[in-house]
Amino acid sequence: MAKFKLNWGWSILLVYVTFMTVFLILFFKSFKELETNELVTDNYYQKELKYGDVLAKKKNADSMRIPIQIQQNAEGVQIKFPSYQKSISGNIILYKPDNQKLDQRIPIHLDGNNTITIPMKSLISGRWNIALDWKQNDVLYFVEKKLSIK
């Protein structure tokens, strides 16, 4: 029986086969990743038509004397409204781009310090988009922020 000898011809073939294997694995993994990303929300076109209203709300939020503070701590995500923002009504929308099933809508109920805390147990790690949509004295506001939960 002849002994197998690795020469330059076999080495080139081995490099090509390895390259094609890695390339095909990455190619198919990227398609699988595309299937899990849910980049479009429900009723996308209706929301797009109302985007002018959202821009007006954002402008109102930008003109606030003291901006909304959104920060992550050990308890969860803490949202602090300015002290002059009393008796507000609205929602906090938590949007997870890679898993629509984890999206949440939480009504705004402030404590005595004008804060609301979203517990860490209700958030899994990863990227989250937080949108605050509220109303105070017939003025509408909207704030968005991207967070990375660890």
Salt bridges, closest charged atoms under 4 A:
ASP98 OD1 - LYS96 NZ 3.13
ASP133 OD1 - LYS57 NZ 3.21
ASP138 OD1 - LYS135 NZ 3.74
GLU144 OE1 - LYS58 NZ 3.15
